[in-house]
Amino acid sequence: MIVTPERPSQSLVVEPVARLIEAFSRLPGIGTKTASRLTFFLLRAREEQARDLANAIIQVKEQVRLCSRCFNITIGELCPICLSPNREAGIICVVEEPLDVLAIERTGVYRGIYHVLHGHLSPLEGIYREHLKIDALLARVQSEPIEEVILATNPNTEGEATAFLILKDLAPLGVRVTRLARGLPTGGDLEWADADTLGSALEGRHDL
């Protein structure tokens, strides 16, 4: 008869280790197994390596803020893109998250500016219009020399609903509104799209 050994009790894990596993497991996309691996990796790592990680996390929380103009991440009042004199100030690309800015910048195709919504419409998750940076976008279109607004929300149900709402809000302002071409897979996220596909979607954008 084969006896299966009992699973070790959680009480066998010393408190600091258990706390770190729990902290890692609260991060998106990280389950208990991955959290445990990360924790025990840090236990085996040099002390300087662990301190570097801790200091990097603290510096992000203390120094990084949102750009007062486009709401991208920055360490100053304005982000480097908003400060650059080489960007086309008349074209503004609306994205859901700062990671989407990085994805589009990797294409090397887009030379305009950005506006980050910090989310998308999702009533089931309690995310409504007032939780997004839509009013700030409308204010920019009215106060800045914006000629075109590119709606680059993700090609999924929430992203499409968000784009449709923004389109309705922009209609009275008379600005050109375009949407990324359908080279992007439906239901996907911009941050996972390869640079060639995303670049083609930008170049092939269409009017709404």
BELPENOR-V523667 format. One record per pair of residues at least 24 apart in sequence whose C-alpha atoms are under 10 Angstrom apart, sorted by the first residue. I is the first residue (numbers start at 1). J is the second residue. Records with the same first field share a line. If there is no record, write none. Layout:
BEGIN
I->J ; J
END
This chain:
BEGIN
17->43
66->98 ; 116
67->115 ; 116
68->136
69->114 ; 115 ; 116 ; 136 ; 137 ; 140
70->94 ; 113 ; 114 ; 115 ; 116 ; 117 ; 133 ; 136 ; 137 ; 140
71->97 ; 98 ; 114 ; 115 ; 116 ; 117 ; 118 ; 133 ; 136
72->97 ; 98 ; 99 ; 100 ; 101 ; 114 ; 115 ; 116 ; 117 ; 118
73->97 ; 98 ; 99 ; 101 ; 116
81->111 ; 112 ; 113 ; 114
82->112 ; 113 ; 114
83->113
84->113
86->111 ; 112
87->111 ; 112 ; 113
88->112 ; 113 ; 146
89->113 ; 114 ; 144 ; 145 ; 146 ; 147 ; 148
90->141 ; 144 ; 145 ; 146 ; 147 ; 148 ; 149
91->145 ; 146 ; 147 ; 148 ; 149 ; 150 ; 176 ; 177
92->137 ; 140 ; 141 ; 146 ; 147 ; 148 ; 149 ; 150 ; 151 ; 152 ; 177
93->148 ; 149 ; 150 ; 151 ; 152 ; 153 ; 177 ; 178 ; 179 ; 180 ; 202
94->133 ; 134 ; 137 ; 149 ; 150 ; 151 ; 152 ; 153 ; 163 ; 166 ; 179
95->119 ; 120 ; 150 ; 151 ; 152 ; 153 ; 154 ; 159 ; 163 ; 190
96->120 ; 121 ; 132 ; 133 ; 151 ; 152 ; 153 ; 154 ; 159 ; 162 ; 189 ; 190
97->153 ; 154 ; 190 ; 191
98->191
99->190 ; 191 ; 192
100->152 ; 153 ; 154 ; 189 ; 190 ; 191 ; 192 ; 193
101->152 ; 190 ; 191
102->190 ; 191
103->190 ; 191 ; 192 ; 193 ; 194 ; 195 ; 198 ; 199
104->152 ; 190 ; 191 ; 193 ; 194 ; 195 ; 198 ; 199 ; 202
105->195 ; 198 ; 199
106->194 ; 195 ; 196 ; 198 ; 199
107->194 ; 195 ; 196 ; 197 ; 198 ; 199 ; 200 ; 202
108->195 ; 196 ; 199
109->195 ; 196 ; 198 ; 199 ; 200 ; 202 ; 203
110->199 ; 202 ; 203
112->148 ; 149 ; 150
113->146 ; 149
114->149 ; 150 ; 152
115->140 ; 149 ; 150 ; 151 ; 152
116->152 ; 153
117->153 ; 162
119->153 ; 158 ; 159 ; 162
120->153 ; 154 ; 157 ; 158 ; 159 ; 160 ; 161 ; 162 ; 163
121->157 ; 158 ; 159 ; 160 ; 161 ; 162 ; 163 ; 165
122->157 ; 158 ; 159 ; 161 ; 162
123->158
128->162
129->162 ; 165 ; 166
132->162
134->162 ; 165 ; 166 ; 169
135->166 ; 169
137->166 ; 169 ; 170
138->166 ; 169 ; 170 ; 173
141->170 ; 173 ; 174 ; 175
142->170 ; 173 ; 175
146->175 ; 176
147->174 ; 175 ; 176 ; 177
148->174 ; 175 ; 176 ; 177 ; 178 ; 207
149->175 ; 176 ; 177 ; 178 ; 179 ; 207
150->176 ; 177 ; 178 ; 179 ; 180 ; 202 ; 205 ; 206 ; 207 ; 208
151->177 ; 178 ; 179 ; 180 ; 205 ; 207 ; 208
152->178 ; 179 ; 180 ; 181 ; 190 ; 201 ; 202 ; 205
153->179 ; 180 ; 189 ; 190
154->180 ; 184 ; 185 ; 186 ; 187 ; 188 ; 189 ; 190 ; 191
155->179 ; 180 ; 181 ; 182 ; 184 ; 185 ; 186 ; 187 ; 188 ; 189 ; 190
156->185 ; 186 ; 187 ; 188 ; 189
157->186 ; 187 ; 188
158->187
159->187 ; 188 ; 189
160->187
163->208
164->208
167->208
171->208
176->207 ; 208
177->205 ; 206 ; 207 ; 208
178->202 ; 204 ; 205 ; 206 ; 207 ; 208
179->204 ; 205 ; 206 ; 207 ; 208
180->204 ; 205 ; 206 ; 207
181->205 ; 206 ; 207
182->206
END
